[in-house]
Amino acid sequence: MGFQQGLSGLNAASKSLDVIGNNISNANTVGFKQAQVQFADVYANSLNGASANAVGIGVKVSTIAQQFTQGNISSTNNPLDIAINGSGFFRVSTNGSVTYTRNGQFQLDKNGFIVNAQGAQLTGYLANASGVLSTGSPAALSINTADIAPNQTTKINAIMNLDSRELVPGTQKPVAIPPVITPIAFSPTDPTSYNKSTSVTVFDSLGNSHVLQTYYVRVDPATTPPATAGSIEWNVFSTVDGNPFDATGALVPTGTTPTPIGKLAFDNMGKLLGAVPAYSTTSPRALQMIVPVNSGAVTPINTTANIAFDYTSSTQFGSDFSVSTMKQDGYTSGKLSKFITSKDGTIVGNYTNGQTKVLGQVVLAGFTNPNGLQSLGDNQWAETSGSGQALVGPPGNGALGVLTASATEDSNTDLTGELVNMITAQRVYQANAQTIKTQDQVLQTIVNLR
């Protein structure tokens, strides 16, 4: 009798309802991938093969295939929430056992490791103290919350224009030809003894800040002929924290007239010819500045910082004095204030001293056949021979996808579609139950024959 077909249909419809129910129940599960039941018909086999008039004996579940389509990405307030836009998987480790997940809800444990709700550690490439990534074998990622060490200033990049119309400081007597100039000895407290000045904050080896002031005084060619004929020279004086010092880095005693720490020479086109003393033969337009700085010890000790004051792009045109750029490479110590994850998985820490440093990089894993992965629950899968070996690499590499920080990937369950599928599966179940009922009525008729 045909009870087998109806019974298999009931089982198939029941299995379909189970899968639909599971999809619906995980409609709000981050990173969940809905499943789909795939069926196959069943025929009886014989040594002679199936007859042309053979009737099928029902249906069976061929496979339950997960649909690894992209879910919507929703923003969150947690900087450790990460969403994948692509086909890759996060690689997580539990006591050395590696699994894979699309759920990017992470947090820090007490040891600073990035973990999910089950305690599995997110893996990636680690960074050394200088922020250089080690792109070998992935390891458990952790956030180093240690302070960033200070960096002593070694270079200042200055772009400025010195006004070529400026006169030599002193008492000018233009009636004389050439003009007679009564020079004024430079003093940082006497604005008439210099043409212009500017300042920049520099840092010593302990991260202490110091105000470095530079003063520019046009040189009188009548008393000090330029080294290059036709050039215009400027003496450079300097103070640190208000204290003048000379070219050797020695502080100038009170009551002593400071001497220039160097000189800048420009040609008649306003281009910088060079600085004296030059920082090096490869940096002839950078002034070597030996700056006395306090080490910050309990007992003050005057130490020096050898700084390259680079004027390469500075000019001397007939326009007002201006400073376009005054950048230095030093900084004080800093604490980690926040960190962000970029699209390529690089975790960058921002510090209170304005510096940034790479803390690590998240890696993703891809599979030739994601449907071959073994579901473990907790939004995790395990690699199998059917899935193929995991292909591990940084985000943005091929089809692995890119990352979105402070966001999660929603479940890809189509709730409306699943509710329609539920109605369909219910009707299929009823129809198969009806075939069993009909077969029962036929059997009852046969039994009642006399």
Steps between C-alpha positions, in 0.01 A plus 500: 500500500608865456550587865877537445465803273274685738712410803820623331319816400393560860859453617632733230243769576574467872874538434428806285294654782785430743748686279260788442438525874873507567546776242222707654627449855841634392366802314678725755816290541805698388683332212243218466464338158159357417469141378297345222375142476567333167302187411550207265255240369537131587463201264538130572808347341543155345771309316322566171466872567184698544202413283355761270177466694664520843329716758703696753481395861523845654734783580813539710705791632798540269680763705447796726701777333584823676469814292818706542357817354597839641292631789423865564759698699378692805696760696577458871680697772761233572835563322572126522186407304616412148292409195624318191386620161601205286531122516769466767476367856659616823760255624471435875694270730396319819799342673661448162188360333418721199142566391337752270216746547316791339393643836722805553386587853831516688622635832819513706564242771697569817828422323435741214416233240219562251241228564142415408218413741625141526854611590653400167790729408498692174817429300707718269845642445679643803693830504829568676575800720564714191165409343649271232277201418631144507313344207595141570271258677188663655491520880252616764457877480533715809487875560817633661383777735853601606597866466681601185857613579606860433703589194767770506478766230765442234361696205297813441358570156455873453347667196503876531556817303749760620407844366775619265388860564605482863784734601798411711404567864663817628493874455461562126648810338366485145649839408837335475600300194529220581276525810685512824369258757563516867450131601302393802621203702248215492290449809194274514334761721556785253268471195698769317810276498351240270269498199264213569461201730296182530476212745433126512459251784766227513542197727799353680574129549268480803208663320533837672388786276713808431425819307763552232499861374692601189587858404599621154734798451596630158876522459661829391704413189715808551641370827461126431542421131298194395678175426337491156506821300155650455338288771308635796574350839305480823639422843295254706490538877310273736374457854361197676243568772610865481870420549736596212765250390785498249598274210670251733186447705631692799268733687600865475574649845283787616637836382688343208400584141381185324675388183319353197447128492515506122437682177266470199600619153260577213577579136360798309200287393392441859615136504682359798862427415588326824530507876816541706583286682318243284358199679677268257637486148175333391292771672675825404185707553438368852658699779675297767358614833641369827230582751566486876208327674442403861492124550213531747703343780459611862842662475489700173752378246547693178496258208489581132281391211652506153218625279489539123315827440404447136438822303513331156170641371533842662526813284599865508252695291380859514193416705413495868666257733291183528530150639320232294629192679675438829496127572719303735527125549509476880224424746442431866380172646137411441227269623277295275174693464322292234559263214329440169499219245547603138354331192814292454479371857780718638435592864638850560537646849456874563696646791452810713817655356347502151700202376365185337646151493403172335400247767424203273300385199193278481520218245215327318463145370332391179386156379448349157176338620351677802209252501752233591564665838374320808260704714604498867242736645576836661532638145816299442608258229782250474710422198439159334631314197184606320559871558861495390793649685459850641661772289620759752585859413438864591165664418478662160690206347284365219157371596566491874337841532562815700420586860273764651582603857232577761253291302358148486360284223131421543352156447426441132165338585226634272224505758219568251621229267531250782144565616377430146714185491343394830151527351613298198661231716184481712287444190743234375473326835121508482505368143721206594281426799206498258672237279539272804137554589394415144714185498341401828153540349600287199634230731180510705295452181704194408457353849125549481466302171296180532 
